[in-house]
């Protein structure tokens, strides 16, 4: 992180290509989480929360403030994809691993960071069955721009 400037908090959502459940096996999901944390560590970014669902990865990370959010998603997704494909796990070598576009929202307030953190941690509850979606997830705001999300009052 840059000294003196506060970090920019970002909520990232990546969906697997054709919503394939690549991460339904706990060991594969754990490997993906380690790949995310390793890539962020290499880049000097702080990982707050990682949620791995069978067909989706959601992250709450802090990045250097002047970094554009489009670069955050592209840089991290490329690094994680390289790690996943280099493994012996059965990820597609040439086919798309992720659906385009990915979603990245720069969170504008501490309240927004807190709400996203709570939602992601709720999805990580161990009593939840793999693949089960909580009733208060982010599905109803997927595809909306950041301004529309904040207007709805869901994360801010």
Secondary structure, DSSP 8 states (H G I E B T S, - for coil): --TTS--EEEEEEEEBGGG--TT-SHHHHHHHHHHHHHHHHHHT-EEEEEEEETTEEEEEEEE-TTS-HHHHHHHHHHHHHHHHHHSSS---SSS-SB-SS-EEEEE-SHHHHHHHHHHHHHHT-TTS-TT---TTSSGGGTT--HHHHHHHTS--
